[in-house]
Amino acid sequence: AGVLRMLRARRPDVTVIVVSARDTADAAVEAMKAGAADYVVLRDGEGIDRAIEAVARLARAGPSSAGARSLTPATARGDGLATLVGRSRAMDQVRTLVRTAAHTEAHLLLEGETGTGKEVVARAVHGLGRRATGPFVPVNCAAVPESLAESEFFGHARGAFTGALQERPGALHLADRGTLFLDEVEDLPLPLQAKLLRVVQDREVRPLGASVARRVDVRLIAASNRDLARMVEAGAFRSDLYYRLRVFTIHLPPLRHRRDDVPLLIEHFVGRFNQRHGTAFAVPDAAALRPLLEHPWPGNVRELENTVESLLILAGATGASIANVIAASEGPVGSFVVDERTRIMRVLEDHRWNRQRAAAALGISRVTLWRRMERYGIRDPLGAPARETA
């Protein structure tokens, strides 16, 4: 690693691929952190083909390859670090790891509690790397029915099964030359894990009902809020796939461990809301924000984001400032969401469930209102969809 760092320091324009007999995750991570573009295991004469393939792949990438990326201005790449809000030491460490991960082609594992921003980090890694111009395909593994999982990931040929009237590409094919983000990867069925491992090894995908496999060039970024190592010990997750995914790992801290970032996140969410909805809400001072600053945020950044949006919608509907909405709310921070649901229900009833008029009264778009109705389980009492027009 020392020699590699010295080489990268003297010749940052040179792309380095490490070929080693050490088949361990620690060795691969050490090489990647030192600046290697890829890490190839050479075992019993095997691995030469993979090394040649790695060289060819980086050569095809041209100026955007790993050796030249450090010379490319961040603005030209569409630097994704701006989406990682926070000045805490914990977030500084995350940003450092994101930069390092973006400069590699290694598969990546993101660990952290629900709501810590794993997809945001995945998109940042994608946006900073050589695959930035390629597709970013997110898949929530927990939301894919097991009966449809193989078709979802591998696609299917026409006539592969009843109802397959036309060819359909799978997520792996859609992510070719880009990144496939596997959220809640722990929910992948074991048989599908085995097939995904084969894709990682062979870089080929065979759709259901197809006779010919297709070559794919996909980087996997997996995310989990579970302890995958324990799942491996329990036989609930394949060890070989786990070790393939954790070549590089980033652990995302919960919001309670980065409290200094809460004011910055609030400012970020208010600014984004203003930009999307054409509003001009001002961020209150620290005294007015005290209930938010002292809340433990068990739902992490996602809970904070939802709470801030709830406050802004309530403020827009009542004509009050954010500070006044906070001051007028009784109970814990979570009550803001309850207040928002009650307010939306009341406005819908006042406008006889006309969604267009209700959205205008709330100061939000129809799409935002629909999303809030879905989130809070709000339905027309007559069982009919909320009406768009009079």
N, C-alpha and C positions, 0 to 999 in steps of 0.2 A: 504493500500500500504506500510505503514511503517513496519508493521509486516512481510509482504511478503519479503521486501528488507532485513530485519534482518535475516530471515530464510535462504534466498538465500546466504547471506554473510557467515553465519555459516555453512551451509550444501549445498554447490553448487551441490552436487551429488544427491540431492533430487528433484524430479520433482513435481511441484505444479500446480494443476488445480483449478481455482477459480470458485466457484458456487455461484451465487448471484441473487437477485431479481431485481437488477438495470439493466434495459434493455436500456442502453444508450451507444453511441459510446465512449464518454469520459471515462466512467467507464471501458470499455473494454481496451481502449488504456492505461489507467493508470495501469491496472493490467499487461498488456503485457510488458510495459516498466519496471515494477518492477520485472519482471522475470517469470511471469506465462507462462506455456506451452500452456494453453488454457483457454478460458473464456466461461462458460456455464450459460445461463440465466434460472433461476428457477421461473416459473410463474404459480400460481394456481395448484401446484402439478406437472406441466409438466417440463420436463428438466432432470429428473432423468435418463431416458434412454440415453439421449445425454451425460450426465456425465459419465455413465458406458461405453458408446462407446468410449469416449475420453480416459478414463483410459486404456481400452483394446487396443486402437490404439497405445498409447505411450508404453504400455508393449510389443506389437509386435515389436516396433521399436528397443527395446533393448538398447545397449550401446549408440546408436546414438540419443536417445531421448533427449528432451529439457534439462533435469536435468544434463545429462552427457556431453552435447556438449561443455560446457565451458572448459572441461578437455581434449578435443581432440585437438592436435596440428593443427594449421592452415594449415601447409604444408600437413598434412595427409588428410585434407578436400578439398585441392585444393582451397585455399582462393581466392575469387573473388575480394578482395579489390584492388588488383594491377591494375585492369582494370579501376578503378575510379581515373583518373589522375588529380592531382591538389593539391596545398598546401594552398589554400585560406581558410578563415574561413568558407565560404559557403560550400566548399567541405568537410571540416572536419565534419561539421554538418550532411551532407548527409551520410558520412561513418558511423558516430555514429548511425544514424537511420537505415542504412542498417544492421549493426550488430544486432541491437535490433529486426528488422523485421525478420532476419534470425533465431532468437532464438524463434520464435513463429510459430504457425500454422494458425494464423489469415490471412484472405484474405487481400490483399494490394492494395491500389490505388496510382498510381504515377501521379502527376500533373506537367505540365511544358510546355513551348512553344515547337513548332516543332524543332527537332534537338538538344534537350538538353541531349539526351542519356538515354531515359527511358528504352529502351530494355537492354542497358548495365547494368543499375541498377537492372533490373529484373533478369538478368542472375547472377549477383553478389549475390543477395538475395538467389536465388535457389542454387548456388554453395556453399554457406556457411551453409545452413540448412541441416536438416536430409534427405531431398529429393534429395540431390546432386547426389546420385547414380541412381535416377529415371529420367524419360524423362523431358525435357523442350520443350514444344510445343508452338511456337509462331503463332498467327493468327492475321492478319490485318483485323479487322472487316470492314473497309471501302472498302476492295477489294473483299469481298464475296458478290456475287449477292443475292438479297433478296430471289429469287426463289430457290436458292441452300443452303441457310443459315442453314436450319434445318438439312439437310443431312450432311453439313460440320461439324456441331457441334455434332450431335447425331448419325451420321452414318445411314445406312439403311440395311435392310435385302434383300436377293435376291428376285426379283420380286416385290419390294415395289412400283415401278413405272416403266413406260416404259423406257427401257435402263438400268435398274438395274439388270444386268446379274449375279452379284455375290455380296455377302455380303461385306460391306465396313465399317470399324470402323470410328467413328467420332473423332474429336479433343479431346473431353472429355474422350473417351475410350483410345485414344493414350497417354493421359497425366496421366493415372491411376498411382498412387503412385509417381506422380511427380507434375509438375507445368504447368498450362495453362496460357499463357501470352496473354491477350486480348488487342492488340494495337488499339487505336482509338475506344475505347469501346462505345463512344457516338453515333457511327453509327450503333449500333445494333438495328434492328427493334423492336418496342415495344412488339409484340407478342413473339419474341424470348427472349426478356428480361424476360418475365413472365416464360417461360420454363426453362431458365437458373437459375432463382431464385428457382424454384422447385428442380433443381438438387442440388443447394447449401443447401437447407433445408433437402432434403431426401437422398442425396448422391446416387441417382439412376439415370440411363440413360436408356431410352427405344428408341432404334433405330427405324427409320421409317419402318413400316410394320412388326415389331417384336411384339410378344405377351408377351414376358417376359422382364422385366427390369433387368439391370445389375448393381451391386454395383460398385461404383467408389470412389476412394480416391484421390481427386484432390485439390490442392491449386490454387486459382485464384489470379493472379496479373493483374490488369487492368491499362491501361494508357490512359490519355486524355490530349489534349491541349486546351480543352474547359472548361468553368466554369460549371461543372455538377450540382452544387447547383442551379444555375439559370435555367438550363435545367429542373430540377425537378420542380421548381416553375412554369415554362411555360408548364408543362405537356409533355415535350419531352423526359423525362427519368424517369423511375419508381423510386419512392422514396424508396420503400422497397429494391430494388436491390442496389440502391445507398448507403443506410445505411449499407447494408451487406458488400459492397466493401470497404467502408471507415473506417472500424474498425481501420485500421492503414493506415496513409497517409504520403507520402513523396513528398515534393514539390522540384522540380529540378530548380535551379536558371538559368537564361539566362546567356550566356557567357559575356555579357556586365557588369554583376554584379560580375564577377570573372576574371577581366582582368589579374590579376597576374598569372593566370593559362595558359594564351595563350602561353608563351615560352615553358612551360613544355609539353603542348599538341603538339606543333610543333615538339619538340624533339621526342615525342612518335610516331607521325605519320611518321616522317622521318625514325626512327629506324625500325618501322614495315615494311615500304616500302623496306628498304634495306634487311631485313630478307626474305621477300617474293620474291624479284626479284634478289637477289644476287648482289646488288649494294653497293656502299660505299660512299654515299653522306654525306657531313659534314654539320652540322647545322650552318648557318651564325651567326655572332655576332648581338647584339641588334641593332646596327646602320643600318645594312643591312636589318634587319627584321622590321624596323620602320613602313613601310606601313601596314604590317600585325598586328602589335601591336596596331596601332591607328585605325584600321578599326572597326566599331561598331558591325559587325557580326550579322546581323538580323536573319540569318539562323542558328546561334549558332554553336555548335561543329561540326555538320554535314557539314555546309558550310566551316568551317576551314579545316576539313579533305579533302573535295573535292578540295579546293584551293591548299593545300599542295601537294596532288597527282598530280594536274595539273602542278604545278611548277616542280615537279620531272620528270614528263614525258617530259616536254619541255626541261629541263636540259639534260636529257638523249639523246634526239633526236638531240640536237644542240652541245653537248659536253661542254656546259658551266656549271659554278657552279650555285647553287641556287641563290646566291647573285647577280650574273651577270644577271640571268633571271629576277629577281625582278627589278634590275636597268634598264634593257632594256625595260621593259613593261611600256607602257604609260597608263594613266588613272587610275581609281580606282582598288582596289583589284579584283573586279568582272571581270575585263578585262582579268585576267589570264585564266579564263575558256573559254572566247571567243578566246583567242590566242591558247589554246589547241585544240579547235574544228577546227580552221583554219589550224593548223599544221597537225592534223590527216587527214583532207580532202586532204591537199596537198600531204602527203605521200601516201595515198591510190591512188590518181590520178597518182602519179609518178610510182607506182607499178601496174598500171592497175587494181586496186581493188582486188589485190591478198592479202588476209588478213594475211597469214603466213609471206610473205615477208615484208609487211607493219609493222607488229608487231615487226619483227626483227629489222627493221630500226628505230623504235621508242624505242627499248630497253625494250619492255614489252611483256607479254605473249599474245597468241591469245585470251584467255578468257578475259583478262583485256581490250584488244582492242575492243572486242565485247561489253563489258559492257559500254565502253565509247561511242561507236557508238549508243547503245540503249539510253544512257543518253542524247546525243546531237541530236538524231533524224537523224543520218547519214544513208543514204540509197544509194545503187548502183543506179546511174542515169538511168540505163537501166531497173531497177526494179527487177533485179535478185539478189540473196544473194551474198555477197562478197565471192570470191573464196578462198578456203583454200590452194590450190596448183596450180602450173603452169599448 
